[in-house]
Amino acid sequence: MIKRRNIWRELEVGFGGGSKFRILLHLALHHKEAHTKYSLVRATGLRTPTVGEYLRTLVKLGWVKEYPFTPRTYQINIDHIVVKCFIDFLEKIKNIKGLATQ
């Protein structure tokens, strides 16, 4: 039996609460760069175990790529359709005067 993709469930798992969203947002706004877990901890203010847990979820969804360097690095997967839409959305929001500062 083929498992049907439920986009709403995927979005709920991917975006999660505010903390997971902060990681995803940072990766999306800096999508040309790969980031270590430590750099994401510094950028988001979250604890290392929390960042690690959320990264595992985002990698499992295919929204984030994990590179096996030492230390491991992470980069948003701009080839994933949901991520493309998310980045497009962020670009549109950034272009609305007064809504975004980055």
N, C-alpha and C positions, 0 to 999 in steps of 0.2 A: 504494500500500500504506500502510495506517495504522500508524504506529509505536506499539507498545504501551508504555505507561508502566510502568517498572520502579521501584516505590516504594523498594525496597532500594537500588538504584543511586542514586536521587535523594537518599536519606538519607546515603549514603556521600559523595556529591559535596557536599551541603549542609553536613553536620557536619564532614567532613574530620577533620583532626587537632586537637590541643588549641588551636592558635592560632586557627583558623577558628571553633571552638566559642566561644572567648572573645568574639569579635566578635558572633556570633549571640546569645549569652547576654546581653551588655550591651544589645543592641538590644531583645531580648525583655523584659528586666527594666525597661527604660525605653521601652516601646512607644508612649507618648503623645507622645514627643519626637522631633524630627528631629535628626540629628547630622551634623556635618562630619567629614570624614576625619581632620582634626587632633584633634577631640575624641575620636574612637575610638582614635587613636594614644595619646593621654594616658590614656584609661580602661583600655586593655588592655596598655600597655607594649610593643606591637609596633612594628616599623619602618613608616614611611609606605608604602614600596613593597609590603610584605606586606599591609597593610590594604587598599590599592588593589586588589591582585590578588584578595583574598578577596571584597571588595565586588562586583567585576565578576562573579564566580561566583554570588554570592547574588542579584544583580540579574537575571542571566540565568535563574536558576531561578524567578524571580518571588517569592522569599522576602523580598526587600528592595526597596523603592521608592526610585528615585533622582529627586531634584527638581533641575531645571536652574537653580538659583539660583547666585549667585556669592558665596561658594564653594558648590559642590554640597553638598546635604544628603541624608541617607539615613535611612530609617525602615523598621522591620520591617513587612511586609505582613500585617496581621492578618486580611485577607480570604482568604488562601491556606490551604487545609485543613490542610496539614502544619504551617504556622506556628501555626494555631489549636490543633492538638493539642499542639504543643510548649509553647505558653504555658499551656494547661490543665495539662499535666504539671508545669511549673514552679510553678504556683499550688498544686497538690496537694503538691509537695515542700515548699514554703514553709510549709504548714500542719502539717507533721509536726514536732512539738516537738523542738528540738535539732538538726535537720538543716540549716536554712538561717538565715542571719543577716540577710538583706535582705528 
